[in-house]
């Protein structure tokens, strides 16, 4: 899992930079300011949780049981950021209910980290 989480985190962070730049420069005349804001929010959360995946991999190496947190961060990024990217680009309102599921995955991932760190003997 360590290598997978490090690689996924790196890919998420890299794509966050690419997509954030695309939002700032490539979307300017194509979508509304609101849609650009939605797109930038997706990139921001993707970056944060890409870095969180890298941290999870390091903490697993230290001996913490955080595999589930890593998977929740991956699912959260795909659901939360993915639905926001699509919503911004297509305007498909039916994607709206998917976004909170991704947010819930993020919350669960952070809760798992909290519980496992509290239990861990340093």
C-alpha positions as CSV (number, residue, x, y, z in Angstrom):
1,X,0.0,0.0,0.0
2,X,2.8,2.4,0.7
3,X,4.0,2.6,-2.9
4,X,0.5,2.9,-4.2
5,X,-0.4,5.7,-1.8
6,X,2.8,7.5,-2.6
7,X,2.2,7.2,-6.3
8,X,-1.5,8.2,-6.1
9,X,-0.6,11.1,-3.9
10,X,2.0,12.3,-6.3
11,X,-0.3,11.9,-9.3
12,X,-3.1,13.8,-7.4
13,X,-0.7,16.6,-6.5
14,X,0.7,16.9,-10.0
15,X,-2.7,16.9,-11.7
16,X,-3.9,19.5,-9.1
17,X,-1.2,21.9,-10.4
18,X,-2.0,21.1,-14.0
19,X,-5.8,21.5,-13.5
20,X,-5.4,24.6,-11.3
21,X,-3.4,26.3,-14.0
22,X,-6.0,25.2,-16.6
23,X,-8.7,26.8,-14.5
24,X,-6.7,30.0,-14.2
25,X,-5.8,30.3,-17.8
26,X,-7.7,27.9,-20.0
27,X,-11.2,28.3,-18.7
28,X,-11.3,32.1,-18.5
29,X,-13.5,32.7,-21.6
30,X,-15.2,29.3,-21.6
31,X,-17.1,29.0,-18.3
32,X,-18.5,31.4,-15.7
33,X,-16.6,32.8,-12.8
34,X,-18.6,30.6,-10.6
35,X,-17.6,27.5,-12.5
36,X,-13.9,28.5,-12.4
37,X,-14.3,28.9,-8.6
38,X,-15.8,25.4,-8.4
39,X,-13.0,24.0,-10.5
40,X,-10.4,25.7,-8.3
41,X,-12.0,24.3,-5.2
42,X,-11.7,20.8,-6.7
43,X,-8.0,21.4,-7.4
44,X,-7.4,22.7,-3.9
45,X,-9.0,19.7,-2.2
46,X,-7.2,17.3,-4.6
47,X,-3.8,18.9,-3.6
48,X,-4.5,18.7,0.1
49,X,-5.6,15.1,-0.1
50,X,-2.7,14.1,-2.4
51,X,-0.4,15.4,0.2
52,X,-2.4,13.6,2.9
53,X,-1.9,10.3,0.9
54,X,1.8,10.9,1.0
55,X,1.7,11.5,4.7
56,X,-0.5,8.4,5.2
57,X,2.2,6.3,3.3
58,X,4.9,7.7,5.6
59,X,2.8,7.0,8.7
60,X,2.1,3.4,7.6
61,X,5.9,3.0,7.2
62,X,6.2,4.1,10.9
63,X,3.7,1.4,11.8
64,X,0.3,3.1,12.0
65,X,-2.6,1.2,10.6
66,X,-3.8,3.7,8.0
67,X,-4.6,1.7,4.9
68,X,-8.3,2.5,5.3
69,X,-7.6,6.2,5.6
70,X,-5.6,6.1,2.3
71,X,-8.4,4.4,0.5
72,X,-10.9,6.9,1.8
73,X,-8.7,9.8,0.6
74,X,-8.5,8.2,-2.9
75,X,-12.3,7.7,-3.0
76,X,-12.9,11.2,-1.6
77,X,-10.7,12.8,-4.2
78,X,-12.3,10.9,-7.1
79,X,-15.8,11.6,-5.8
80,X,-15.4,15.2,-4.5
81,X,-12.9,16.7,-6.9
82,X,-14.0,14.6,-9.8
83,X,-17.7,15.6,-9.4
84,X,-16.7,19.2,-9.1
85,X,-14.5,19.2,-12.2
86,X,-17.3,17.6,-14.2
87,X,-19.9,20.0,-12.7
88,X,-17.8,23.0,-13.6
89,X,-17.2,21.8,-17.1
90,X,-20.6,20.4,-18.0
91,X,-23.1,22.2,-15.7
92,X,-24.7,18.8,-14.9
93,X,-26.6,19.5,-11.7
94,X,-27.2,15.8,-11.0
95,X,-23.5,15.6,-10.0
96,X,-24.3,17.8,-6.9
97,X,-25.2,14.9,-4.6
98,X,-22.0,13.0,-5.4
99,X,-19.8,15.8,-4.0
100,X,-20.8,15.4,-0.4
101,X,-20.1,11.7,-0.5
102,X,-16.5,12.6,-1.4
103,X,-16.5,15.1,1.5
104,X,-17.7,12.3,3.8
105,X,-14.9,10.1,2.6
106,X,-12.4,12.8,3.4
107,X,-13.9,13.2,6.9
108,X,-13.8,9.4,7.5
109,X,-10.1,9.3,6.4
110,X,-9.2,12.1,8.8
111,X,-11.1,10.4,11.6
112,X,-9.3,7.2,11.0
113,X,-6.0,9.0,11.3
114,X,-7.1,10.7,14.5
115,X,-8.1,7.4,16.1
116,X,-5.0,5.5,15.0
117,X,-2.6,8.2,16.1
118,X,-4.4,8.4,19.5
119,X,-4.0,4.6,19.9
120,X,-0.4,4.5,18.7
121,X,2.5,4.1,21.2
122,X,5.2,6.6,20.2
